[in-house]
Every structure is written in structure tokens, then in C-alpha cells.
Amino acid sequence: MYERPKKFLLLIPVALAVVVVVTNVFAQVAEHVNAQAAEATEPSQRPKLSHATMCERVDNLNPTRPGIVFSVSNGQVCCYSSFDPVPQPALIYHRWYHRDELSTQTRLRVYPPKWATYSVIQLRETDKGPWRVEITDQNGRIFSVLRFSITD
């Protein structure tokens, strides 16, 4: 009966390891190339933020009383953002952070050719202190960060 040499059996795991490493390298290269291609074509398909501000209210899609310090007695604060151009319908997010902790996230839709939208939070006594709103696309890319404070 024929018996395989033990050296041959030792080469099988090494050959498999080489195949796995080569496959991973090719997968990483392909992923990198695809990511570069997506970034190269994507900016023209993304909305462009043309204006963003914090304000006390939004009336008829116009920010009213913009500022960076708001009194808790106002009862609310708004994040207004307008996009021009908007090449295709898209999702954007207003991510509200109080003292560097995510407080709330509002998903908003924007549509061609240009679009304005806003989100609102109701203020409580515990909301005093530093805030920021990150305006992002659906992939988490930041258009702008607006910083403001809530006081007495």
C-alpha cells in the first residue's frame, strides 16, 4: 500500500494559508479601488449645503432670530439647513449632541433642485449647557457642525 510522505501533509496547511492571504489581499485592493471610484463620482451626486444656522423658530422656511446662545425660557431651538443644488433625492441627518452625548437624531429628506428643512428640540431645564448639531449625509459624512449654548 502506498503511503504519502509526511512532508506533503505538512505543505497542505501552508498552501491553504497562502491562498487565504492572497485572497484577502485581492479583496482589500478591490475594496479600496471601489471606494475610490465611489468617492470620485459621488460628490456631484451629493446635495451641497448652502446655509445652516441655529435659530429660535422657522417661519415659512426662513430662520427667525438666529444665534449661538438661547434661553431655556424660549422653549425650543431649531436647526435650519438649506441645500443648493440637490442633484437627486437624499437623506440628511441633524444629530443633536448635548455635552458631547447624542441626544436625538432627526432624519430629513431633501429633493431637487434645492431644498430647505429644519429640526426642532423642546427645551427643559436640564438642557442648559453646550450643544452642537452635526448635519450629515446618510453615510455619516459631515456637511457642517453648528455649536450653541442653552442658558437661563
C-alpha positions as CSV (number, residue, x, y, z in Angstrom):
1,M,0.0,0.0,0.0
2,Y,1.2,3.5,-0.9
3,E,1.8,5.9,1.9
4,R,2.1,9.7,1.3
5,P,5.2,11.3,2.6
6,K,4.7,13.3,5.8
7,K,6.3,16.3,4.2
8,F,3.4,16.5,1.7
9,L,0.9,16.6,4.5
10,L,2.7,19.5,6.2
11,L,2.6,21.5,3.0
12,I,-1.3,21.4,2.8
13,P,-1.9,23.9,5.7
14,V,0.9,26.2,4.4
15,A,-0.7,26.2,0.9
16,L,-4.1,27.0,2.3
17,A,-2.7,29.8,4.4
18,V,-1.1,31.3,1.3
19,V,-4.4,31.1,-0.6
20,V,-6.2,32.8,2.2
21,V,-3.7,35.6,2.4
22,V,-3.7,36.2,-1.3
23,T,-7.5,36.2,-1.4
24,N,-7.6,38.8,1.5
25,V,-5.1,41.0,-0.3
26,F,-7.1,40.9,-3.5
27,A,-10.3,41.6,-1.6
28,Q,-8.7,44.7,0.2
29,V,-7.4,46.0,-3.1
30,A,-10.8,45.6,-4.8
31,E,-12.5,47.3,-1.8
32,H,-10.0,50.2,-1.9
33,V,-10.5,50.7,-5.7
34,N,-14.3,50.6,-5.4
35,A,-14.2,53.1,-2.5
36,Q,-12.1,55.5,-4.6
37,A,-14.4,55.1,-7.6
38,A,-17.4,55.8,-5.4
39,E,-15.8,58.9,-3.9
40,A,-14.7,60.1,-7.3
41,T,-18.3,60.0,-8.7
42,E,-20.3,60.7,-5.5
43,P,-19.6,64.4,-4.7
44,S,-21.6,65.5,-7.8
45,Q,-24.5,63.4,-6.6
46,R,-24.5,64.7,-3.1
47,P,-26.5,67.8,-2.0
48,K,-24.5,70.9,-1.3
49,L,-25.2,72.7,2.0
50,S,-25.7,76.3,1.1
51,H,-26.8,77.7,4.5
52,A,-27.1,76.4,8.1
53,T,-27.9,78.2,11.3
54,M,-29.4,77.7,14.8
55,C,-32.5,79.8,15.5
56,E,-35.4,80.3,17.8
57,R,-38.0,79.5,15.2
58,V,-38.5,78.8,11.5
59,D,-41.4,80.7,9.7
60,N,-42.3,79.9,6.1
61,L,-38.9,78.0,5.8
62,N,-37.0,81.1,7.0
63,P,-34.9,81.0,10.2
64,T,-36.1,83.6,12.7
65,R,-33.8,85.1,15.4
66,P,-30.6,83.1,14.6
67,G,-28.0,82.9,17.3
68,I,-25.5,80.9,19.3
69,V,-26.9,81.4,22.8
70,F,-30.6,80.6,23.5
71,S,-32.6,81.0,26.7
72,V,-34.2,77.8,28.1
73,S,-37.3,80.0,28.6
74,N,-37.8,80.2,24.8
75,G,-39.0,76.6,25.0
76,Q,-37.4,75.4,21.8
77,V,-34.4,75.8,19.4
78,C,-34.2,75.0,15.7
79,C,-31.5,73.8,13.4
80,Y,-32.2,75.2,9.9
81,S,-30.3,73.9,6.8
82,S,-30.7,74.6,3.1
83,F,-29.2,72.7,0.2
84,D,-28.5,74.0,-3.3
85,P,-28.1,72.2,-5.5
86,V,-29.7,68.9,-4.7
87,P,-28.9,66.6,-7.7
88,Q,-31.1,63.8,-6.6
89,P,-33.4,62.9,-3.6
90,A,-31.3,62.3,-0.5
91,L,-31.4,61.7,3.2
92,I,-29.7,64.1,5.6
93,Y,-29.5,63.9,9.4
94,H,-29.4,66.5,12.2
95,R,-27.6,64.9,15.1
96,W,-28.1,66.8,18.3
97,Y,-25.4,66.5,20.9
98,H,-25.7,67.8,24.5
99,R,-22.4,67.8,26.4
100,D,-20.9,65.6,23.7
101,E,-23.6,62.9,24.1
102,L,-26.0,62.2,21.3
103,S,-29.4,63.5,22.5
104,T,-31.5,63.0,19.4
105,Q,-31.2,62.4,15.7
106,T,-33.7,63.7,13.1
107,R,-33.8,62.1,9.6
108,L,-34.8,64.6,6.9
109,R,-35.3,64.3,3.1
110,V,-34.1,66.7,0.6
111,Y,-35.3,66.9,-3.1
112,P,-34.1,68.6,-6.3
113,P,-33.4,71.2,-7.4
114,K,-32.9,72.9,-4.0
115,W,-34.4,72.3,-0.5
116,A,-34.6,73.8,2.9
117,T,-35.5,71.9,6.0
118,Y,-35.2,72.1,9.8
119,S,-35.4,70.1,13.1
120,V,-36.6,71.3,16.5
121,I,-35.9,70.3,20.1
122,Q,-38.1,71.3,23.0
123,L,-36.0,72.7,25.9
124,R,-36.1,71.7,29.5
125,E,-34.1,73.0,32.5
126,T,-31.7,70.0,32.2
127,D,-30.8,71.1,28.7
128,K,-28.7,74.0,29.8
129,G,-25.1,73.9,28.7
130,P,-23.1,73.4,25.5
131,W,-24.7,71.8,22.4
132,R,-23.8,71.0,18.8
133,V,-25.7,69.8,15.8
134,E,-23.9,67.8,13.2
135,I,-25.5,68.0,9.7
136,T,-24.6,64.8,7.9
137,D,-25.5,62.7,4.9
138,Q,-26.8,59.1,5.2
139,N,-23.2,57.8,5.2
140,G,-22.2,59.9,8.2
141,R,-20.2,62.5,6.2
142,I,-20.4,65.8,7.9
143,F,-21.6,68.9,6.0
144,S,-21.3,71.2,9.0
145,V,-21.2,71.4,12.8
146,L,-23.2,74.1,14.5
147,R,-22.3,74.9,18.1
148,F,-24.5,76.8,20.6
149,S,-25.4,77.0,24.2
150,I,-28.6,76.9,26.3
151,T,-28.7,79.3,29.3
152,D,-31.2,80.6,31.9
